[in-house]
Amino acid sequence: MLSTGKKSSGKDEMSGLSSADIAKLFMEMDAAAPKQAKGEIPLKLVGRSGELVENLYYAVGKDAKKFDAVVKQLEGFVKVVQQSGLVVERFFTTTNYSEEECKMVMDLLLTDKEPLKSFDSIKNAEVREMIVDNEGNLDTWRDARKGIAALALTPEVRSALESLAAAARLDLVKKTAAKAATLRAVTSKTLDAEVRSAVPLSKEQQAAIVKALPQYVPAGQSVNVAYEVDPAVLGGLMVTIGNTTIDLSATSKIVELAQRKL
């Protein structure tokens, strides 16, 4: 049974379970949480930002190293924008700006079509008056452009950012970066897992857990398991893998039985 990781109190029965018993606990896990099918993204990505992240993931062929670079570029872009203050960041925090305005902002950041040598040298009057706004903002825009250029954005990342501008949704850039980072964590070669029990587990019990865990993670991932003694866990285990908690404690079984009788 999947849960949000709530704790329970009471006498623990873990010390009386054999390694076979522990393995059986995993096999009794609710069928609503099967392991991910091979080749599928092991994360539900929704909305425009989720679609962009999915496209980026497939664009690099699900290659972990290449996708890590994509995530770092997105995170770097967000950092540059945030460090620029309201002069630049204001365009990335609301949906109050039009498609044309968003495209001008992105164009100003990703290209040097406007050299920004001086305020009066800006050829596009709308860019000059609506985006840059005044001479005092020039250094900020120059620095932001320089910081983004240093990221060496791939064509795929540039295209994703430009698509958000074309949709007048620059406010989704930060959310896109966050979802990409989450997907990177889920699809990394090593996934962290935490196992909590009321009493220390024997080597045999730990071995049974290590053997059982791989069936609950995407194919090709290994699991780095950490064990924690938690007296609040009642008769069983609480296993957290990534963002998912598998409640194999006695409490979860009691709740499940109670729900079946309703």
TORNU-210992 format. One line per 8 residues: number of its first residue (from 0); their letters; for each residue y, z, x of N, C-alpha, C. Coordinates in pm, 1 decimal. Each point is the difference from the previous one (the first is absolute). Layout:
BEGIN
NUM) a) Y Z X Y Z X Y Z X  ...
//
This chain:
BEGIN
0) mlstgkks) -119.2 0.0 83.7 119.2 0.0 -83.7 123.5 0.0 86.8  93.1 -91.4 -27.1 124.9 -1.4 74.1 93.8 101.8 -60.4  77.0 65.3 85.4 96.3 97.4 -49.5 124.1 -5.6 84.4  98.8 80.6 -37.4 123.5 7.7 77.9 -7.9 107.4 104.7  -117.7 58.2 17.7 -18.4 96.1 107.1 31.0 142.1 -39.5  -13.8 38.2 -127.5 28.5 137.2 -40.5 -102.1 94.6 59.1  41.0 122.6 19.6 -86.3 100.0 59.0 -53.1 93.9 -107.8  -109.2 65.7 28.8 -54.9 98.2 -91.0 -37.8 121.5 81.0
8) sgkdemsg) -28.4 108.7 -68.6 -37.9 122.6 68.8 -136.3 44.9 -47.5  -63.7 85.3 77.2 -130.3 51.0 -38.2 -94.5 3.0 117.1  -118.4 51.0 -20.3 -98.2 12.5 105.7 -52.8 -136.8 41.7  -7.4 -22.5 129.2 -44.9 -130.0 49.1 -151.4 -2.6 13.6  -56.7 -117.5 -23.7 -144.9 -16.0 9.7 -37.4 -97.0 110.7  99.6 -41.2 79.2 -22.8 -102.7 100.4 -105.5 40.1 102.0  -1.5 128.9 35.6 -92.3 43.3 104.2 -145.3 -17.6 -40.8  -25.3 -11.9 -130.6 -137.4 -14.4 -47.1 -44.1 -143.8 -14.1
16) lssadiak) 85.3 -94.6 32.6 -32.5 -141.3 -14.7 -50.6 -58.4 130.8  -101.1 -81.4 -10.0 -54.2 -68.1 117.8 76.0 -129.2 21.0  -27.4 -66.3 112.0 66.2 -128.5 25.8 -38.4 -101.8 -106.7  -123.2 9.9 -50.3 -43.6 -91.1 -105.9 77.8 26.5 -128.4  27.6 129.0 -25.9 76.2 35.8 -119.6 140.8 -58.4 7.6  59.7 7.8 118.5 135.5 -50.1 17.9 2.8 -151.1 -18.5  -96.2 -68.3 56.9 -8.2 -144.7 -16.6 -13.2 -36.0 -147.9  -76.1 82.5 -73.2 -20.1 -25.1 -142.3 131.1 16.8 -77.0
24) lfmemdaa) 82.9 95.0 44.6 130.0 19.9 -64.6 80.7 -129.3 2.1  -1.7 -67.5 114.5 74.0 -124.7 11.3 -59.6 -106.8 -91.8  -130.7 -3.2 -9.1 -64.8 -100.8 -81.8 27.7 22.4 -148.2  39.9 122.0 -35.9 29.4 32.1 -140.1 146.8 -25.2 -34.9  72.8 -48.2 97.4 141.8 -26.5 -23.4 17.7 -96.0 -116.9  105.9 22.0 -80.0 27.3 -80.2 -118.0 -0.8 -149.8 31.9  -72.7 -77.7 -77.9 -12.9 -143.7 23.8 132.3 -74.0 -20.0  101.6 69.4 -51.3 130.0 -63.0 -20.5 72.2 -26.5 130.7
32) apkqakge) -54.0 50.3 108.7 64.7 -20.5 130.0 -96.2 -62.3 99.1  -49.4 -120.2 -27.6 -90.8 -66.1 94.3 75.0 -44.3 123.8  -74.6 -25.6 104.5 65.6 -48.6 121.2 57.4 -138.7 -26.0  103.5 -34.6 72.8 68.3 -126.5 -20.8 -91.3 -118.0 35.6  14.6 -104.3 -79.9 -77.3 -120.6 29.0 49.5 -61.6 129.3  -91.1 -58.8 74.0 37.2 -60.3 127.5 101.8 -111.0 -21.9  102.3 -0.4 84.0 100.5 -104.0 -6.0 116.7 30.4 -91.7  -10.9 102.9 -85.3 107.7 33.5 -89.7 94.2 100.6 64.7
40) iplklvgr) 125.4 -1.0 -44.1 94.2 99.2 49.0 -35.3 134.2 -61.7  -26.2 100.9 81.7 -43.1 130.5 -51.5 116.2 85.6 -49.5  93.9 -62.9 -70.2 117.0 71.6 -48.3 60.3 -80.0 -113.9  37.2 68.4 -106.3 60.2 -68.9 -113.4 147.8 -22.2 29.1  40.1 -125.2 12.8 137.8 -34.9 29.2 62.3 -62.8 -124.4  105.8 61.0 -50.5 60.3 -47.9 -124.5 144.4 -41.5 22.3  52.2 -77.3 -94.5 139.2 -40.5 3.8 28.5 -108.7 102.4  125.3 -42.0 3.4 42.0 -105.1 93.4 -22.1 42.5 144.6
48) sgelvenl) 33.2 125.9 31.2 -17.4 48.2 137.4 -147.7 3.3 38.2  -85.4 39.3 -95.2 -143.4 2.0 27.3 -56.0 -138.7 23.7  48.8 -95.8 -76.5 -44.0 -138.8 16.5 40.7 -53.4 137.3  120.3 35.4 43.3 46.2 -43.8 131.1 -86.5 57.7 111.2  -32.6 128.0 -12.7 -83.5 65.6 101.2 -138.3 -64.4 4.7  -55.2 -28.7 -115.9 -131.4 -65.2 -6.0 5.0 -137.6 66.4  105.8 -75.4 -27.9 14.7 -132.9 60.3 12.4 9.4 151.7  74.3 99.5 46.7 16.2 18.5 144.4 -132.5 37.2 65.5
56) yyavgkda) -76.6 82.8 -69.3 -130.1 44.5 51.8 -94.7 -118.5 16.9  -3.2 -87.2 -99.2 -86.8 -116.6 7.9 56.9 -106.2 94.8  132.4 -3.3 12.7 63.3 -98.8 88.3 -40.3 19.6 146.0  -27.2 123.9 38.3 -42.8 27.7 137.7 -152.4 9.3 9.3  -66.9 -48.3 -103.3 -145.5 -4.2 2.5 -66.7 136.8 -0.4  68.6 100.0 -58.5 -52.3 137.3 -5.9 -27.2 56.7 139.2  69.7 -56.4 97.3 -14.0 46.7 137.8 81.1 129.1 15.8  -66.8 109.8 35.9 63.8 131.6 6.1 118.1 3.7 96.2
64) kkfdavvk) -14.6 -59.8 117.7 106.7 2.2 100.0 120.7 -81.5 -47.1  -26.3 -116.0 -56.3 109.2 -84.4 -47.1 71.4 64.2 -118.7  -77.2 63.1 -87.8 62.7 64.0 -115.6 79.4 122.7 43.5  -47.2 68.8 102.5 74.9 112.9 54.7 135.9 -47.8 49.2  4.0 -117.5 62.5 126.5 -56.8 47.6 92.1 -32.0 -117.1  -58.1 -50.5 -108.7 76.9 -29.6 -120.8 64.7 126.7 -54.3  -79.3 105.6 -7.7 50.8 127.4 -52.7 113.4 53.0 88.2  -17.9 -7.1 129.8 103.5 49.2 91.7 129.3 -79.7 -14.4
72) qlegfvkv) -12.5 -129.9 -25.7 118.8 -82.3 -18.9 72.8 39.0 -129.4  -74.6 21.4 -106.2 60.0 41.4 -126.8 66.2 136.7 13.9  -69.5 91.6 64.3 55.6 134.0 20.4 123.2 -6.3 90.2  -4.8 -88.9 99.5 113.7 -16.5 89.5 121.0 -54.7 -73.7  -24.1 -94.5 -89.1 108.6 -58.1 -80.4 65.4 108.6 -85.0  -82.2 79.6 -65.9 52.0 108.9 -84.0 82.0 98.3 83.2  -48.9 29.8 119.0 70.2 94.4 87.8 136.5 -53.2 40.2  6.0 -127.5 34.9 128.0 -61.4 38.3 98.6 7.7 -116.2
80) vqqsglvv) -47.7 -33.1 -119.2 85.9 3.3 -118.9 52.2 141.1 -25.0  -87.9 97.6 8.1 40.5 137.9 -25.4 98.7 50.9 104.5  -21.6 -39.2 123.9 89.3 43.7 107.1 136.8 -65.5 -9.2  8.9 -108.1 -75.6 126.8 -71.3 -14.2 93.7 67.4 -99.9  -52.2 92.8 -75.8 83.6 70.2 -97.0 29.4 -84.7 -123.2  92.8 45.4 -81.0 28.1 -64.6 -127.9 49.6 -142.9 12.7  60.2 -33.6 113.2 51.2 -135.9 19.7 -109.8 -102.7 -26.6  -120.9 29.3 47.1 -114.1 -90.1 -19.4 -98.0 56.4 -103.2
88) erfftttn) -27.2 127.3 8.6 -104.9 61.0 -82.6 26.2 -9.7 -149.9  125.5 -6.8 -39.7 32.2 -5.2 -143.1 -67.4 -116.6 -71.4  -25.5 -107.7 73.5 -63.8 -116.3 -61.9 -150.6 20.4 -20.7  -54.7 104.4 61.4 -144.5 23.8 -4.2 -38.2 123.7 -82.2  94.4 52.1 -75.2 -28.6 123.2 -74.7 8.6 -15.1 -151.8  57.5 -108.6 -47.7 13.1 -19.8 -144.9 -33.1 -143.9 -37.4  -0.8 -25.0 -130.1 -21.7 -136.2 -50.6 130.8 -57.3 -54.6  110.2 53.0 48.8 131.4 -40.9 -51.8 52.1 -130.6 58.8
96) yseeeckm) -73.0 -54.8 98.0 50.0 -120.1 66.8 -74.2 -124.1 -47.2  73.2 -109.3 -8.5 -56.6 -125.0 -50.5 -91.8 -64.7 102.9  -72.9 -99.4 -46.7 -88.0 -75.7 89.2 80.4 -62.1 113.8  114.9 -58.4 -32.6 82.1 -65.4 101.6 50.1 100.5 103.6  39.7 117.1 -46.4 48.4 102.7 92.1 -111.8 48.7 92.1  -118.2 21.0 -56.7 -114.4 46.0 80.1 -39.4 -104.5 104.3  4.1 -126.3 -39.5 -34.2 -106.3 94.2 103.0 -8.2 112.8  127.2 24.6 -31.6 104.0 -1.9 103.5 -20.9 115.7 97.5
104) vmdllltd) -38.1 116.5 -52.7 -25.2 116.4 85.3 -115.1 -28.1 95.3  -110.3 -50.7 -53.8 -116.3 -27.0 84.0 29.6 -109.0 102.1  73.3 -99.4 -42.2 36.0 -108.8 90.8 88.6 52.5 113.3  88.0 92.9 -33.7 89.7 57.4 99.7 -77.4 81.5 103.0  -108.4 64.4 -45.3 -79.7 84.6 88.6 -102.5 -78.3 82.1  -55.6 -105.5 -59.0 -109.5 -71.9 65.9 43.7 -122.3 79.6  121.9 -48.0 -22.7 45.5 -120.1 70.9 137.7 24.3 62.3  42.3 -95.2 80.4 134.3 7.1 58.7 85.5 -116.2 -48.6
112) keplksfd) -25.7 -42.0 -124.2 80.0 -108.2 -58.0 147.4 38.9 -1.7  23.5 128.3 -24.7 134.6 54.6 10.4 5.3 77.5 130.9  69.9 -49.7 102.3 2.0 64.2 131.5 56.0 142.0 1.4  80.3 33.2 -100.5 62.5 132.1 -9.2 88.5 30.7 121.0  66.2 -101.5 53.1 90.4 19.7 114.0 122.9 79.4 -42.9  43.8 -27.7 -121.9 111.5 75.2 -57.4 -9.9 -10.4 -151.7  72.6 84.0 -68.5 -4.8 -1.3 -146.2 47.8 -134.0 -54.7  108.2 -48.1 53.1 56.9 -126.0 -49.3 -84.7 -121.5 36.2
120) siknaevr) -91.3 15.3 99.5 -82.7 -113.4 41.1 -118.0 -23.8 -94.4  -23.9 92.1 -89.7 -111.9 -15.0 -94.6 33.3 -112.9 -96.9  -80.6 -103.0 4.1 30.1 -121.7 -76.5 -16.5 17.9 -150.2  -107.1 67.2 -40.9 -27.2 18.5 -142.2 89.6 111.7 -54.5  86.9 -36.8 -89.7 96.1 96.9 -53.7 -68.7 115.8 -71.3  -110.9 -27.4 -69.0 -70.2 106.2 -72.3 -65.9 98.8 97.0  -54.9 -55.4 108.5 -57.9 86.9 102.1 109.5 86.6 61.7  112.2 -61.5 25.2 110.9 71.4 63.6 55.6 109.5 -91.7
128) emivdneg) 27.5 -32.8 -125.5 67.6 93.3 -88.7 -94.4 95.9 -72.6  -121.8 -45.9 -33.7 -88.9 81.4 -82.0 -105.3 75.0 82.2  -45.9 -62.1 108.8 -108.7 61.5 76.6 53.9 80.9 118.2  72.0 -67.2 89.6 55.0 70.4 116.5 115.1 90.1 -43.3  81.7 -49.0 -90.4 105.1 77.6 -66.2 127.4 19.2 82.1  -12.4 42.1 125.9 121.8 17.7 80.3 -33.2 -4.2 149.5  104.3 -15.6 79.7 -15.0 -12.0 145.6 -72.5 119.0 60.6  22.9 117.8 -57.3 -60.3 121.5 54.5 -151.3 4.5 -11.0
136) nldtwrda) -57.3 -84.2 -84.1 -145.4 -0.7 -18.3 -73.5 -96.9 92.3  75.2 -81.2 72.4 -62.4 -103.9 82.1 -99.2 55.6 102.0  38.0 105.5 70.6 -88.6 56.1 102.5 -132.1 47.3 -61.0  7.5 56.7 -118.0 -121.3 47.7 -66.5 -93.9 -115.1 -31.1  55.0 -108.7 -52.6 -83.6 -116.2 -30.8 -54.7 -63.9 126.8  81.2 -5.8 104.7 -47.5 -55.1 127.5 -115.7 83.6 55.3  16.5 132.1 -1.9 -104.2 88.7 52.0 -128.2 -10.4 -82.5  14.8 -11.3 -132.8 -117.3 -11.7 -86.4 -74.8 -129.7 29.9
144) rkgiaala) 76.4 -107.7 14.3 -61.7 -129.4 32.5 -71.1 5.8 135.2  61.2 63.3 96.8 -59.6 13.0 132.6 -128.4 82.7 -5.8  2.6 110.2 -76.9 -117.9 85.6 -12.3 -116.0 -71.4 -66.1  29.8 -81.0 -100.2 -105.0 -74.3 -70.0 -53.4 -112.8 87.5  86.3 -64.2 76.2 -44.4 -106.2 90.9 -98.1 55.5 102.7  23.6 124.8 41.8 -86.8 62.7 100.1 -140.2 25.7 -54.1  -14.7 0.2 -131.1 -130.7 23.6 -60.8 -90.7 -122.9 10.1  59.2 -115.8 26.6 -74.7 -126.1 10.4 -89.6 -19.6 -122.1
152) ltpevrsa) 60.8 -0.5 -117.1 -75.0 -11.8 -125.1 -83.2 -128.0 -3.8  -121.4 13.0 -45.9 -86.9 -117.1 -15.5 47.6 -83.1 -119.0  -37.8 -126.9 -6.2 38.4 -83.6 -114.3 -45.1 59.7 -132.7  -117.2 65.1 0.6 -52.6 59.1 -123.1 88.5 113.8 -49.9  44.3 83.9 92.4 85.6 113.0 -37.7 137.0 -50.1 -44.8  54.1 -96.4 72.4 129.0 -57.7 -38.6 -8.2 -60.0 -140.2  -109.1 -70.3 -26.1 -18.3 -62.7 -130.5 -7.0 105.6 -110.8  -68.5 110.2 27.4 -11.8 108.1 -98.9 137.5 59.4 -30.2
160) leslaaaa) 79.0 23.5 103.7 134.0 56.0 -18.0 89.9 -97.9 -75.3  -10.3 -126.0 34.2 81.9 -101.1 -66.7 -39.3 -15.3 -146.6  -127.4 18.8 -29.7 -44.2 -10.5 -139.2 57.5 114.6 -84.0  13.4 117.7 59.8 60.4 113.0 -71.5 148.0 -26.4 -23.2  63.9 -62.0 97.4 141.4 -34.7 -15.9 16.8 -101.9 -112.1  -89.4 -99.9 -1.9 7.3 -104.7 -101.8 -24.7 55.1 -140.4  -68.2 113.7 -7.1 -27.5 63.6 -129.1 103.1 107.4 -33.0  101.6 12.4 86.5 103.0 103.2 -16.6 -61.4 139.3 -2.6
168) rldlvkkt) -102.5 22.3 84.4 -68.1 128.9 3.2 -8.4 54.5 142.7  112.7 3.0 68.5 1.2 58.8 133.6 -32.4 149.6 -5.4  13.3 58.9 -118.7 -34.8 141.6 -14.5 -149.4 24.4 21.9  -80.4 -107.2 -2.1 -144.9 14.2 17.4 -44.6 -10.9 145.7  92.9 -24.5 90.9 -38.2 -14.0 141.1 -62.9 129.3 51.2  63.0 111.6 -27.7 -51.6 129.2 46.0 -136.5 29.1 -62.1  -14.1 -29.1 -127.5 -127.7 24.7 -69.1 -109.5 -91.5 54.7  35.0 -122.7 33.8 -96.3 -92.6 58.3 -49.9 52.7 133.7
176) aakaatlr) 91.7 50.1 82.0 -37.9 56.1 129.7 -91.1 120.7 -17.3  29.8 84.0 -99.0 -80.6 120.1 -24.5 -141.0 -36.2 -45.3  -11.3 -98.4 -89.4 -131.9 -41.4 -47.6 -80.0 -65.4 111.6  68.2 -74.9 84.4 -68.5 -63.5 113.2 -53.9 106.3 94.7  76.8 106.0 21.3 -43.8 109.1 87.5 -122.0 70.8 -58.6  -0.7 16.5 -131.5 -114.6 63.0 -66.9 -124.4 -87.2 14.2  16.5 -131.0 -19.0 -113.6 -91.3 14.3 -50.8 0.6 143.3  90.8 6.9 96.0 -41.5 6.7 140.9 -87.2 122.2 24.4
184) avtsktld) 38.5 112.7 -58.5 -78.5 123.0 17.7 -138.3 -13.5 -61.5  -5.3 -64.8 -116.3 -127.3 -15.3 -71.5 -92.5 -97.1 71.1  57.7 -103.1 61.5 -82.7 -104.3 61.2 -16.9 16.8 150.6  50.6 108.4 54.6 -16.4 21.5 143.8 -147.3 21.5 32.7  -35.7 -20.5 124.2 -139.4 11.1 39.9 -54.7 142.0 -14.5  87.7 98.4 17.5 -42.6 138.9 -10.8 74.1 67.7 -113.4  -74.8 60.7 -89.6 57.3 69.0 -114.6 -27.3 148.9 13.6  103.8 81.6 -15.1 -16.6 144.3 11.1 -57.9 58.8 -128.3
192) aevrsavp) -92.7 92.5 17.0 -60.2 69.8 -113.5 0.8 149.4 28.3  27.6 77.3 -102.4 -0.9 145.6 12.9 -103.7 57.6 -95.1  -86.1 85.6 52.7 -105.0 62.8 -80.6 27.0 150.0 -5.9  18.2 51.3 -121.0 26.6 142.3 -17.5 -117.4 67.9 -68.1  -40.6 111.5 55.2 -108.2 79.3 -58.0 34.3 147.4 18.0  -61.9 85.8 -80.8 33.6 142.7 4.4 -53.1 68.1 125.5  -105.9 -54.2 56.8 -58.3 57.8 121.3 -19.9 -110.7 102.3  -6.3 34.0 127.4 -22.8 -102.8 102.5 -130.6 -73.5 -24.6
200) lskeqqaa) 1.5 -130.3 23.0 -120.1 -80.8 -19.5 -80.7 -5.7 128.8  -129.4 -5.0 -16.5 -87.3 -10.5 116.4 8.3 -141.7 56.5  -52.5 -19.8 119.0 -0.5 -133.5 60.9 -79.4 -97.6 -85.2  -109.3 49.2 -59.5 -82.5 -86.3 -83.4 77.5 -43.2 -125.4  74.1 94.5 -59.0 78.3 -33.1 -118.9 112.0 -97.3 33.1  66.1 20.8 113.3 105.1 -91.8 41.8 -56.2 -140.0 25.5  -117.9 -5.4 57.6 -63.9 -129.1 27.4 -29.4 -74.3 -130.4  -40.1 75.8 -102.7 -28.9 -61.1 -130.1 126.3 -57.7 -61.8
208) ivkalpqy) 110.8 69.8 17.2 127.8 -47.5 -52.8 43.9 -126.8 71.9  -7.6 2.1 132.5 38.9 -117.2 79.5 -82.8 -121.7 -39.7  -126.0 22.9 -30.9 -88.8 -109.6 -38.9 35.2 -53.8 -138.0  45.9 89.9 -89.6 27.7 -40.0 -137.5 137.5 -63.4 -18.4  97.5 38.4 79.7 138.3 -42.8 -20.8 25.3 -151.0 7.5  -62.6 -73.9 91.4 33.4 -142.5 13.9 -11.5 -82.0 -127.7  -84.3 42.4 -93.6 -14.8 -78.6 -122.8 123.2 10.1 -90.2  91.5 90.6 31.4 119.1 17.3 -80.7 126.1 -55.2 65.7
216) vpagqsvn) -15.4 -76.0 106.7 115.0 -61.4 67.3 -25.0 -149.7 12.0  107.5 -79.7 13.0 -16.8 -144.8 11.5 -88.3 -38.8 117.7  -70.1 -109.6 -16.3 -88.4 -48.5 105.5 76.8 -22.3 129.5  -59.3 40.5 111.8 61.1 -20.0 130.2 82.5 117.2 49.5  22.2 99.8 -87.0 76.3 117.2 40.8 -92.1 112.6 44.4  45.8 74.9 98.4 -70.8 120.9 39.8 76.6 119.1 -54.2  -65.1 114.3 -3.9 61.6 119.0 -58.6 10.3 110.1 104.6  119.7 52.4 13.6 22.7 113.0 89.4 3.0 126.2 -85.8
224) vayevdpa) -103.0 83.3 9.5 -16.4 113.6 -90.6 48.4 130.6 62.5  81.7 72.6 -74.8 44.7 133.2 40.8 -50.0 99.8 -103.6  -44.9 116.5 45.6 -55.8 100.8 -89.8 93.5 120.6 -9.5  12.8 52.6 -121.1 86.5 115.2 -22.6 -69.7 100.2 -90.9  8.1 126.1 36.1 -56.5 105.8 -83.6 106.5 43.7 -99.2  -32.4 -11.5 -129.0 94.5 34.2 -106.7 -73.3 85.1 -104.0  22.6 130.7 -0.3 -69.6 90.7 -93.1 21.7 -34.5 -146.6  104.0 -79.1 -29.9 29.0 -33.0 -139.3 -93.6 -106.0 -57.4
232) vlgglmvt) -76.0 -67.1 87.0 -93.6 -102.5 -47.7 -125.6 68.8 -51.9  -35.7 -28.9 -122.7 -113.1 67.4 -63.9 -125.6 -85.9 3.5  -102.4 49.9 67.2 -132.3 -60.7 -5.3 -6.0 -148.7 23.6  40.2 -49.1 114.8 -9.9 -142.3 28.2 101.6 -42.1 103.8  57.4 -119.5 -20.1 92.1 -56.9 99.3 120.4 -62.9 -68.3  110.1 -5.2 74.8 115.3 -79.9 -39.6 22.7 -96.2 115.4  -14.8 -128.0 -25.8 10.3 -100.6 105.5 119.3 -90.8 -27.8  91.5 -6.8 96.1 116.9 -86.6 -13.5 -11.1 -114.2 100.3
240) ignttidl) -0.1 -123.4 -52.6 -7.1 -120.0 83.2 124.9 -81.3 -27.9  88.0 -7.9 98.4 125.7 -69.2 -23.8 77.7 70.9 -109.4  31.5 -73.7 -108.0 73.5 57.2 -112.0 -90.2 41.8 -115.1  -130.6 -5.0 19.9 -95.1 30.7 -105.9 -73.2 129.8 27.9  -12.1 83.2 -102.6 -75.4 124.7 12.8 -124.9 -7.1 -85.3  -114.4 27.7 60.1 -127.7 4.6 -70.2 -33.7 147.1 -20.6  -0.2 41.3 -125.5 -25.8 139.9 -33.0 -148.9 18.4 -26.4  -69.6 59.0 95.5 -143.2 25.4 -12.7 -26.3 150.2 -9.6
248) satskive) 100.4 72.2 -47.9 -15.1 144.2 -14.5 -66.0 32.9 -133.0  -43.9 123.1 -13.1 -63.0 42.8 -124.2 98.8 -9.0 -115.7  125.8 24.5 28.4 102.0 -3.9 -104.8 7.5 -136.1 -66.1  -4.5 -107.3 80.0 7.8 -134.1 -57.7 -118.2 -28.2 -89.9  -117.9 51.7 36.2 -118.7 -21.8 -81.1 10.0 77.5 -131.2  57.7 120.1 5.5 17.9 79.4 -120.7 95.4 -69.1 -96.1  110.6 -52.9 55.7 97.2 -69.9 -81.9 -61.7 -124.3 -62.6  -78.9 -72.1 77.7 -64.5 -121.8 -49.3 -95.1 31.9 -114.3
256) laqrkl) -77.7 105.9 13.7 -92.0 39.5 -105.9 74.1 40.8 -125.4  110.5 70.2 18.4 80.0 43.8 -114.6 56.9 -119.9 -74.9  44.6 -102.0 73.1 56.5 -118.6 -62.5 -106.2 -77.1 -77.2  -122.0 -1.1 49.5 -108.5 -70.0 -68.6 -34.7 63.7 -132.8  26.6 130.6 -11.5 -33.7 72.1 -122.8 109.7 -10.8 -104.4  119.3 -51.3 38.5 110.1 -11.4 -93.5 -22.7 -113.3 -99.2
//
